[in-house]
Amino acid sequence: MAKILCVLYDDPIDGMPQTYARDDIPVLDRYPDGQMLPTPNGIDFRPGELLGCVSGELGLRSYLEGNGHSLVVTEDKDGPDSEFERELVDADVVISQPFWPAYLTAERIAKAKNLKLALTAGIGSDHVDLQAAIDRGITVAEVTYCNSISVAEHVVMMILSLARNYLQSWDLVKAGGWNIADCAARSYDIEGMHIGTVAAGRIGSAVLRRLKPFDVHLHYTDRHRLPLEVERELGVTWHESPADMVPHCDVVTINCPLHPETENLFDAAMIARMKRGAFLVNTARGKIANRDAVAEALESGQLAGYAGDVWFPQPAPRNHPWRNMPNHGMTPHISGTTLSAQARYAAGTREILECFLEGRPIRDEYLIVQGGHLAGTGAHSYSPGNATAGSEEAAKFKAKVPAEG
Ligand code: NDP
C-alpha cells in the first residue's frame, strides 16, 4: 500500500465556503487540440468546489483510503522542520502544485528513499529538480492542458489591464477620487500594437488566438515552429529567438516552461532590447525574468508595466521587490487555479494516481520524466537540469503572521 504526501495551499482565512458564487461550471467535451479531458474511473467531488486547498484534498481521500493507501495533506512545506520534510522520508508519491510548490530539491529527493512519483496537480514541474529525478529514476507527471486556457484568459486580462491603466484607475475610485486625467495619462488602446509571445505551446497559441480579434500584429518565437497554415490563419510572424522578437513588440507575454534554457531569459540585457514603454506579462514562471532587472526597468520607465502571477520563490518573501515596484499588476499565483481549472486538475491527478497505483501506463502527454530521461511532454518542452536553486528562500514567508516583514 502506498503513502501519498500531498502539499496544497492554505484554506480560505474564514474557512471553506458554505456556498459558491455560481451553481455550476461549463461542461467541456475536449481540449482545443482534441486532447481528451481527464478520464479517472470516478471522482468524489462536485466540479466547481474548492479542491486545491488543504481541506479540498483534491477530492482524493475516500478513493485512496478506500483502496488501503494513506494520504497526508499539508500546507507546511518549507524549511527542514516542515511537515513536508518529516513526512517525505517514507512517501511513495508526492503531489504538489505550482501555486504553492513543495520544492523537491536534490537534497530532499535523496531523503525520500521510497519516492517513485512526483505528481504536479497543475502544469509546470520546475519545482522538482528534474535532473535529480532523472538520476533516481523517479517519474514526474503533470496534468497537461488542465489550466492552459485558464492562463491564456488571464494573460489577455493582464495585457488589457496594463495598457488601459485599469488597476490604477480602480485604486483611484476606491480611494474616493475622480481625476480622469490621472487615469488617462497612462491609458492606451491595444489596437494596432505589436504583441509577441515567447513560446506558442498550449498557452501561447491560445493567447494568440484570443488576441487576434483585437486587430493587433502578432509575433512569436518558439523552439519548434507552428505549422505554416496556423501561422497564416493567425497572421503571426515567427522570430528565431526572443532577442530577435522583443525589439518589435509593444507587449511581450512569456509562455514557456522554466528550465535551464529559459531561467533568467529576461535579464537586464533582454529588457534593454525591448521598446521603451513596452509591457511585459509573465504568467509562466518568476525565475524566467530577473527579479531586480524587472524592478529597475519599471523604475526607469524602460518597461511601462509588468504583470503576472508567478514569483520566485513561492510564497514570495514579504520584502520581494515586485510587491511594491511601480506600475505592476502582480497577484499571487492564481491564474491556473480557477474553480474551473481545479475540477480538471483534481480529476487529472486522480487519473494519474489510478494509473500509477494499478500499474497501468500514464498517458504520454502527462509525462515529464520517466525511466531516467525526459519523456512525453517533458521531452518536447523541457531541457534536462535543475531550476530549483534558491527555493529555500520560500521559508522566509510566514503564512500566518501577516505583520512580519
Ligand atoms: P506547453 O508544453 O504546451 O508549451 C510550452 C512551450 O514552450 C512549447 O511550445 C515549447 O516549445 C516552448 N519552449 C520551451 N522552451 C523554450 C525556449 N527555450 N524558447 C522558446 N520556447 C520554448 O505548455 P503550456 O503552454 O501549457 O504551459 C507553459 C508553461 O506555463 C508551463 O510550463 C508553466 O510554467 C506555465 N503555467 C503557468 C500557470 C499559472 O497558473 N500561472 C498554469 C499553467 C502553466 P517546444 O515544445 O516547441 O520545444
Boltz pocket constraint, residues with backbone or C-beta under 6 A from the ligand:
constraints:
  - pocket:
      binder: B
      contacts: [[A, 122], [A, 123], [A, 124], [A, 125], [A, 145], [A, 147], [A, 148], [A, 151], [A, 198], [A, 199], [A, 200], [A, 201], [A, 202], [A, 203], [A, 204], [A, 221], [A, 222], [A, 223], [A, 224], [A, 225], [A, 255], [A, 256], [A, 257], [A, 258], [A, 261], [A, 262], [A, 283], [A, 284], [A, 285], [A, 309], [A, 310], [A, 333], [A, 334], [A, 335], [A, 336], [A, 337], [A, 377], [A, 380], [A, 381], [A, 382]]
      max_distance: 6.0
